[in-house]
Structure formats: C-alpha cells, structure tokens
Amino acid sequence: MVTLPININAEWDPEAAVWVATSEDIAGLAIEAPTLERLVERLPGVIEDLIEFNHPELAGLHDIPFKVHASRLEHLARAV
C-alpha cells in the first residue's frame, strides 16, 4: 500500500550531469533530466504510468500528492 504524499528523492549525478529521481513509494520510478525543474515536470506523467501498472489501489484517486526531496553536494575549492 502506498502512503501519500509519495516521496521522491532527486539527486544530482555530477558524472552524467543530470538529476536522477527514484522512490521507494512507487515501484519502478527511475528517471533523469538535465534540470531539477524538468525532472519535476516529467514526474506526473511517469507516476501516472507507474500507478496504472504497479499500484491499482491508487487508480481511483483524482489527486495524488507527491513531494520531491532534492539533494546536491557541491565543493568549495580553496587555495591553501
């Protein structure tokens, strides 16, 4: 059973230069995009498809909230 809101983790992948979204709440969710904004724009369509295939208990809901938790590690290079 999925609890709402759906929690989505977004992390920056510096090697691929993309944001990657995954979720323990929605089976099969794994997408990437060049910006966090684009990633969030793509999520509703992907979530809709995954609900249809993997989570029929949510199929009758008209409003399915999701929360994006974004994380990006950066480094400050300093002259010593």
ABEGO torsion letter per residue (X at the ends): XBBOBBBBBBBBBAAAGBBBBBBAABBGBBBBBABAAAAAAAAAAAAAAAAAAABAAAAABABBBBBBBBBBBBBBBBBX
